[in-house]
Amino acid sequence: MGRIIIRLDRMLADRKMSLNELAERIGMTNVNLSNLKTGKMKGIRFETMSAICEALGCQPGDLFEYTEG
């Protein structure tokens, strides 16, 4: 079974933005955003994904990567 890799760290680094700044911009707690970043969350709402994409100026595919095995 494949898995999803979350590339939020890369996007934040590319945008020179901190996790705290992103959390503040999208109205999400640092803890929840950190859980997303580390893959501890089981899912994400489209509303949250839209807010992250808007704040980072990216597409959903920039945040997630599927790998086999």
RAKAZI-V405963 format. One record per run of one state. SS is the DSSP state (a for helix, b for strand, c for the rest). FROM is the first residue (numbers start at 1). LEN is the number of residues. If there is no record, write none. Layout:
ss->{SS,SS}
from->{FROM,FROM}
len->{LEN,LEN}
This chain:
ss->{c,b,c,a,c,a,c,a,c,a,c,a,b,c}
from->{1,3,7,8,15,19,27,30,38,46,57,60,64,68}
len->{2,4,1,7,4,8,3,8,8,11,3,4,4,2}
